[in-house]
Structure formats: C-alpha cells, structure tokens
Amino acid sequence: MSAESVSTPASLQTFLTELIDYAGLFPPAALPLAEAFRLYTSYRQAVESWMLSRFIIPAARLAELTTIAGRSSTLTAPMTFSTLGRGGSQPEDFLHNLAADLSDVAAFRQEHGAGVVVDVLETRLPAVTIAHPDWLEMADEQIRAAGLRAFYEVPAGPTWQENVAATMEAISHLNEAQTAYPAGFKLRCGGVEASAFPSAEQVAWALTTCQQAGVAMKATAGLHHPLRRYDQEIKVIMHGFLNVVGAAVLAHVHPLGEKDVTTILLDDNPRHFTFSEDTFAWRGLGATTAEIAQARQQVILSFGSCSFEEPRHDLRVLGFLRPEGD
C-alpha cells in the first residue's frame, strides 16, 4: 500500500504506514468473521488505506475464511494476514497445537496461492519460566521453516516480568542463530477489563528491554486512540498508539532510560507530538524520517486494533490527518 499524495508530512506517513493490524474479530468489537473481513476489504479502498496492515485471524479459522471469501480469484492484491496460534498451557501442548497452526497456514496458502500473504504468527507462550528453552527453540525453528515471523506473548501474572526478560534473552539468541524471519515480542497493552491494562512503567520497561535485547515488538489491545486517555466505560486510562510507537521510535534514536520512556507514555498533550516533512518530535527529542523508517522495521512493527475507524477519526480530530472530505 502507498500513501496518498495528500498534505501529510513524510515523517507522519512513515510513522503510520501499515501500522494498524485490523483485529475486528476480537473484543470489544468481536465481529462475526464475514463482517470483519468485509470491513477490512472496504478499508483497503479508503483514503487512509496506507495506514492499514494485516488482517488478524486465528489459524484455526483460516478454513472458515476460505469458505466465506471463496476461491483465490476473490483474494487479490494480495491480502496480508497475521495468524494467531492456539498456544498451550504446557510446552508439550504448545508444540502439539503449533503443528495444527502450521498445517492450517499451509492449507490456506495452498488454497489461495498468490492471492494471500501469511507472514506472521502471533502466539502466547505457556505460563512457565523459560529457563531451559529447548522447546521454544524447536518451535521457533518450525515457525521459521514455514516462512513465518513469530511474535511471542508472555501471559500476565506475578512472574510476568521475569518471564518476559527470559523470553527476550531466548529470542535474542534464536535471532543470532538464524537471521531469516527474526522473532519478536508481542506486548499486550489492554483488554476489556481495567486489570488487563499494564501501567506506563510496565510498558516502558518492556519497550526498553526489547531495545536492549535487539528484539522487535508489536503491540495489541487497548490502543484505539492516538494519545493516552481515560475510558469511561472500562474506568481505566488507556495507552495511546502515538505514545507507545513514538516512545519506541525515540528510544531507538536516543539513549532513553525507563523514566524517559515513561514520561512520553504519560503525555496526553497533542501539541507535544509534532510531524514535519523531515522530522517527528516529542518536545526536544526528534527522529528523522529515515530513522522512523528504520525503527518501524527493526523496533515496532505494528499494533492490533479491533477498530480502524477510531484511530483515523481521532487523528483527524487532533489535526494530524486532513478532515474527512477535504
């Protein structure tokens, strides 16, 4: 997808290009598959389609999508997908379910050929400390052999930080051993309950830990809006995607510590986030368009959102994008 030739600064286009993975199947939208896929198809024709990236779907539902979408003649351009793995409570279950995930992906690719690109597998790891990750190495080897890039999520819980640190170290070693399809980390930034939202300090720790390990990340959940804001329905402060992605980009360019990153995550003033033709800046810190592009490739791939309309609407309201109809 390419950005439209509108009055959008190059730095903002680079910052937002293919940033939003559409997750309409998941709460709070929780749309039926046929409706979510219809919307995704329509968004691909929108003026801001350049902001749209993959359609997120569980691997177990790929066959259902084939029934809905029809044969390869109806999937063109091609359409890109990120699949969600089944996961597992124990390493043995995880590996067993992974085999089913990879089989589903292979069948979907064979059915639709060049009409689809399935290049990412997002999967939640077992809630065990990864002290001896032989099973993770085995899983990662299979995922890469299937031509997929894995993003591993660590379940929330009292040992979350310990397990994330161990997972980062394991991913870093795996990426050193095999450079094709580098694995990454998936950070959950919210959910449908207040307890699902990590603090700004926790997000900052995860971002800086990723940076130090040289591990790319993608984010998911609770990032419908550009800037940090209080949600009346859930009764919680939600993180903003400009905050999270902006902090990741700036931490890639500057030697920022957790405290600095936390400050960016806590900022809800749109005037502090500026985009010119050449530079994205937050207060006194800046990143060139080239540095943004590098960070988007190496540091922060995308974020999953069950809405594509809310992010672009808010960006218009805040003045980052042209008002609709202009």
Salt bridges, closest charged atoms under 4 A:
ASP21 OD2 - LYS218 NZ 2.76
GLU35 OE2 - ARG38 NH2 2.82
GLU48 OE1 - ARG312 NH1 3.17
GLU48 OE2 - ARG316 NH2 2.80
GLU64 OE1 - ARG61 NE 2.97
ASP101 OD1 - ARG86 NH1 2.54
ASP104 OD2 - ARG86 NH2 2.73
GLU111 OE2 - ARG71 NH1 2.38
ASP119 OD1 - ARG54 NE 2.84
GLU122 OE1 - LYS186 NZ 2.77
GLU122 OE2 - LYS218 NZ 2.66
ASP140 OD2 - ARG144 NE 2.47
GLU153 OE2 - ARG124 NH2 3.40
GLU153 OE1 - LYS186 NZ 3.97
GLU153 OE2 - ARG188 NE 2.67
GLU169 OE2 - HIS173 NE2 3.80
GLU176 OE1 - HIS173 ND1 3.84
ASP267 OD2 - HIS272 ND1 2.68
ASP267 OD2 - ARG283 NE 3.98
GLU310 OE1 - HIS224 ND1 3.00
ASP314 OD2 - HIS225 ND1 2.43
ASP314 OD2 - ARG229 NH1 3.85
GLU324 OE1 - ARG316 NH1 3.68
